């Protein structure tokens, strides 16, 4: 058998990337497309593992990876979509070449919903740095329309992509505020958080536009999530500082009566800071506003990943012996190290 027609083992492929032997790496990927399913699967999973430690290494071979996003095997398509998320998060402008194939996966209603979710997430990361590449009428329509019909996991990534697009270029979504507002009561907390955050980003530049959705934002002042409440309050703080002719509700209700006074709690502090921002809008001295502060795009971008981590982290305590996060109703011993709680 001619070895030159066979795909390289994953470790050798990584060596080619490290040695900048990009043509050989691309040729190996092209051969991989004709390998058996198990070989394709193993190689792509190894590539994904390598990409997590050296994601920029994928940039020279991204185009050669696109055929795997339409592979007949669902698990291979999902692994490839996850690879593209890693690439887009690290090198969004380089990953902009992937937009057509990612958009096609998102638009395919017959595609496995986790593949569609990851494709939307990758598009969001590209949009954060290269909004022009993502903001076509077709892609925007798929992102917005999917909020009404898709699985919760897909809606979450659609909302995240819309948030990132709003953060990158507020004018892109200023005519779609009503579409975002319609889903502020979504059952998924992250959908509500991402959409409220998108509205704050738009409102930082176009407060008059956001003034049209005050009723839906006011409903979020009673949201079960402190982070969602905080973003709604932040939007009202921007409106109070603007020339928009709109009645701003009493945002202090967001911290009463079911929010404790423990200021060390991250979620509560986030909310209280924004209530202070909104209620001091008439003072000459700004309250934590400006470059990187509350009510600014930079401030949102600096913290949004941190807040998503806080929302998605399960409640519970860390094991005192190994640091494993243990759920509140978990066993009396740590499943990782066997130590007592």
N, C-alpha and C positions, 0 to 999 in steps of 0.2 A: 504494500500500500504506500502511496506517495504521501509522506508526512506533510508536504507543503500544501496539501489540500485539506488538512485537518485543522480545526480551531485549536489555538494554544490553550494549555491549562491556565486557570485564572491567575496563578502566581507569576507565570511567565508574562502574561498580558500586563500585569501591574509593573513588571520590570521594564517592559517596552515603554509604558507611559513615563516612568521615572527617568528613562534614558532619552526621552523625547523622540522615540522611534515611532512617530505617529502614523506614517504610511503603513508600517508593518502591523500596528495595532488595528488600524482600519481594515486592512486585508483580513486579519484574523476574525474580526467581527463579521465581515461579509461571509466568511466561511462558516461562522457559527450559525447563521440563519438557516443553513441546510443540515445542521446536526440534529440528532434525535432530541426529543423533548426534554429528557432528563439532563442531557449535556447542556442544552440551552439554559435550563432552569438553574443548574448548579453554577454555571459561569456567571449568569446575571446576578445571582444572589451574592457571589463572591465580589463582583464589581460593586454592588451596592455597599457591602461591608467596607471595601476599600475607599469608596467615595465618602463615607462618613468621616474618615480620618484625613483624606486628601481630596476634597471635592473639586478643587480647581483642576485636578488632573483629568477630569472628564471633558473639559472644554474642547480639546482638539478632535474628539471622536464623537461628539454629540450627534452629528448628522448620521453617522453609521449606526447609531443606536435606535433611530426612529422606527425601522422596520419591526422592532420587537414590541412596539406599542400597538401593533395590529396583529400580533402573533395569534395563532389559532388557540393557544393555551391561555386560559384566563389568568393563571398564576404568573405567567411570564409577562403578560400585559401589566399586571398590577406591580410586579417588581420593577418593571421599566418605568412606570409612572412614578413610583417612589424614588427611583434614581433621578428622574427629571425634577422632582421637588427639591432634592438635595442640590442639584446643579443650579436650579433657578434661585434658590435661596442664597447661594454663595456667589454666583456670577450671573445676575439677572440679565444684564445686557447681552452677554454671550448667549444666554439661553433664549433670547428673543427669537432666534431662528426656529425654535421648537413650537412657536405659537400656532402655526397652521395645524400641525398634527395633534397638539393638545386640544385645540378648539374642536377638531373633528371628533375626538373621543368624548368631549363634553357634550357635543350636540347629538351623539348617537344614543337614542333612548333605549336601544337594546343592549348597550354595553353594561357590564357588571358595575353596580353603583359605586363600589369602592374605587374602581379605575376612574370613573367620572369624577369622584370626589378628589382624588389625588391630582387629576388633570386640572381641575379648577384651582386647587391649591398652588400648583406650579404656575399657572397663569397669574395668580395673585402676586406671587413673588416677582415675576417679570414686570407686572404692572407697577410695582413699587418704585422701580428705577427706570423703566422704559414704557410709560403709559401709552405712547403712540402705537406701540406694537400690539397692544391688547384691545384698545378702545375702538374696535370696528363696530359698526351697527349690529352685525351678526353676533359677535361675542358678547357684547353688552346685553343683547336680547336674551341669549342663552343664560347668562348670569342672573338676570332679573326674573325671567319667566320660571326658571327652575326653583325659585324661592316658594312658588305656589304648589309645586307638584312633587318635588323630589323627596327621597329618603332623608331623615334628619342628618345623617352623616354627610350627605351631599350638600344639603342646604347650609350646613355649617361652613363648608369650604367655599361655597358660592358667596356667602355673606362676607367671609374673610377676604376673598378676592375683590369684592366691591369696596370694602373698607380700604384695602391697599391702593386701589385705583383712586379713591377719594383723597387719600393722603398724598399721592403723587401729583395729582392735578385736580383741584377742586372743581374746575369748570366742567370736567367731563360728565359729572353726575348731577350738575345743578338743575337740569331739566327732568331729572328722574327721582326727585325727592319723594314724590307721592308714591312711587313704586316701592321705595325703601320703607316708607312710613307704614305702608299696608301690612308689613310683616313684623312690626315691633312687638307684637304679642305672641310671637312664635313660641312653641313649647320648649324649644331648645335654647338654653341660656346663652350659649355662645353665639347663636344667630342674633339674639336680641342685643348682645354686647357689641358684636361687630357692626350691626346696622346703626345702633346709637352712636358708635364711635365715628362711623362714616358721616353721619349727620353733623356731628361736632366739627369734623374736618371741613365739610362744606360750609358750615356756618361761620367758621373762622374767616372766610373770605366773602361769602355771600349770605349774610345774616337774614336779609329780606326773604330769601328763598326758604330758609328754614322756619321763618315766622309763620309759614303756611301750615305747619304740622304741629302746632303747640298742643292741640288736644291729645294727640297720640303720645307726645313726649310727656305731657302731664300725667298720663296713665302710668308711665314708667317710674314716676316718683314713688309708687307703691310696689315696685317690682320686688320679687323675693331675693334678687341678687343685688348686693350693695354696689357692685361694679356697674351694673346697668343703671341703677339709680344715680350713681355718681356721674355717669356720662350724660344722662338726661338733665341733671342739675347744671352741668358744665355748659350744655347747649343754651339753657336759660340764662346763664351768666353772660354768655356772648350776646344774646338778644338784649339783655338789660344794658349792655355797654354800647349797643348799636343805635342807629337812628330809626330802627324799625318801629312802626306804630303797632305794637302788640302788647297785650296785657300779660305780664309775667306772673305766674302763680306764686304762692308762698312755698318756696322750696324747702323751708325748714321742716315741713311735714315728712320729708324723706328720711329724717333721722328720728322721728317719733311715731309711735311709742316703743317700737320693738327693736330699736338698735341700742345696744348697751353703751355705757360710757367708757369702755376700755379702749383708750386711744392707741394702745399698742397693736391692736388687731389691724392687719394690713387693709382689709376690705373696708372696715369702718373708717380708718384714717383717710383712705382714698375718698370716701363719700363726704366726710366732714370738711376736708380741704376744699372740695368743690362747692359745698354749701357756703362756706366762708367766702369763696371767690364770687359766688352769685349774689350774696347778701351785701357785699361791700362794693358793688358795682358803681355806686354813685360817688364813692370817695375818690379824691384826686390821686391818692397813692394807690398804685396797682397792687393786687394781692397775688403774688406768685405768677405774674404774667410777664410775657416777653419771650426772649429766645429760650426755648426749652421749657417754658412754664405751662401752667394750666391755661387752657383755651388756645393753645398753639399747635400747629401741625408737628413741629419738632418735639414738643412735649409728649404728644400722643405716640409718635414713632419711637421715642426713647423707652416707653414703658409698655407698649401693647403686648409684646411677647411675654414679658414678665407677668402681666395681668392674666393672660390666657393660661399660663402655667399655674397661676394661683387658682383659677376657676376649675381647671381640669385635675388638679391634685386632689386625690381622695382624702376625706376627713380621717383623722387618726393620729397616732403618735409614732415616733421613731423608736425602733428597738434600741435600748441603751447599750447593747453589746456590739451590734453590727451596723446600725443605722437604717435597717430595712423599715419602710413605712408600713405600719400595721393599722388595719381598719379598726374603728371603735368597737365593733362587735366581733372582733377576731378572736382567735384562740389564745389561751393563757401563755403559750410559749411561741417564740418566733419560728416561723416555718423555715427560715434560712439558716439560722445558727443554733436553734434549739434552746436558746436562753430564755429565762422567765421575763415576762413583761414588767 
